[in-house]
Amino acid sequence: MNKVEKLLNNCGPMLSGDLARKYETAYGTSNEAARKAISRAKAPVKRLYKFRFDKNQLFYYLESQYKSERYYSALFDSIKQHSKVIYTFIQAFISQNGYISKALLPAFTGAPAGKVKGHKKYSNILQDLIDTEVVLEFSDERYSLNHAFCDTVNLNHSIGLEIAKKAIISDFNRWASEIILVAFEKGEELFDAPTFAQFQWAYTAPSYVQPLYSFKSEQPGFVIADVFFGEMATTESLSFFIEKLNIIRSFKNVKPFLPILLVDKIDHDALILLKKNKVTVAILNNFFDKKYTSLLNDLVNIFTNATSIINKNPDELYRLFDNIEKSEGRYNNMSGDMFELLVGTYYFHIGCSYLKSKINIYNDSGKHKELDLLIKRDGMTIVAECKATRSKIDDKIILKWLNDTIPFTREWLQENNHTEKAEFQFWSVGGFTPEALELLKKAEAETKKYSIKYFDKQQMIDMARDKNDINFVRIMKTHFSNPLSDVCG
């Protein structure tokens, strides 16, 4: 066992700077001699080349330590202390209970989405994190953090937080447009991937008010905003936001901008930091009203405990819909995001032996998918896909559902002892294009091993009325008279 190997075996994985210091102390050499010995070390000594740490340090470990608890613990500490931008990625996942939609992650990190001299692009850092299995490609829609880096993981809670954040940004856009702080209908929100100065944000919009507007160039400035919701905002958890601001403020020709942070709870040190960085802080209960976050927290709770609520107390979901109706236009698209839960209450009403929301399924190769609803009723397994989009579901979506989602799900059902005959349903509030309907009708007629069913809004209402599900009918007519958003469901 060589000297470097002995140190790593006794002390665990570490950065090259720490390893050099320990080598000096243990063997009485100079720092230069220690660094040369470390750089020449052969297997089983390994180096992690994907990440560059402060002062060009490398992360060293032994082959036998790779992916061990000791390895991940040391890597986490090294990133936290010596790789500021990469740590914003990990913090983003931690604040989201371990999961983030692929569309949202760039906004919650300190890495540029575009080219910025001297800074590694978001996409390149993300690929490094995936290659080293710090971040995992959880499903078609979202990434997950390796559970070794996150004490608390909860997919449904994460989904609830994202829906709450989307509602906050939507309400902020409405407010900013009404007071003409931003150009009407020009705001880009969370899932639109809004960008400004090569970075992605939760919100951007051009502004024609002084001092953002330039009379000399006749060009607007911008309002940019990020959102933090669900836990106490700290200097550490807001580092992504500060990092982005620090970088773009170094640009020579950046347009005038007003940075705003929307937050529900914030500690004193974080507030001081934002003040120092000249950020406008909008504390939600002060900005809207004292009850604003209460409904959002109810939403997160319902998603976190969706299966239990649907099966035991659907009145909680009905009350949330009623409160949204009374909210004077706030929480604009939350109803659409809750549509799959409403479908779940329909099955609770008509009776089923098993019902679960947001099922994560996977195959042997590690590919994941999310099922909206899994139901057992009358000796049949029902898998429901639920969409509350404004637009009609087109043939591309249906082809993917028929040729990818259904075969993947059938394989998972069979491997997990769901041996009943299967029925795959597609619930679309916005209906289907003629091309999509043609595909669905053909699949329904020709498929023998399982069943295909599909429903538009009127068919849903008719079915619920036939089963005397008055709550489903009432909510559909109140909240879905006009389908809500192209990203709901």
Buried (B, 14 or more C-beta within 10 A) or exposed (E): EEBBBEBBBEBBBBBBBBBBBBBBEBEEBEEEBBBEBBEEBEEBBBEBEBBBBEEEBBBBBBEEBEEBEBBBBBBBEBBBEBBBBBBBBBBBBBBBBBBBBBBBBBBBBBBBBEEBEEBBBBEEBBEBBBEBEBBBBBBEBBBBBBEBBBEEBBBBBBBBBBBBBBBBBBBBBEBBBEEEBBBEEBBBBBBBBBBBBBBBBBBBBBBBBEEBBBEEEEEBBBBBBBBBBBBEBBBBBBBBBBBBBEBBEEEEEBBBBBBBBBBBBBBEEBBEBBEEBEBEBBBBEEBBEEEBBEBBBBBBBBBBBBBEBBBEBBEBBBEBBBBBEEBEEBBBBBBBBBBBBBBBBBBBBBEBEBBBBBBBBEEEEEEBBBBBBBBBBEEBBBBBBBBBBBEBBBBEBBEEBBEEBBEBBBEBBEEEEBEBEBBBBBBBBBBBBEBBBEBBEEBEEEEEEBBBBBBBBEBBBEBBEEBEBEBBBBBBEEBBEEBBBBBBB
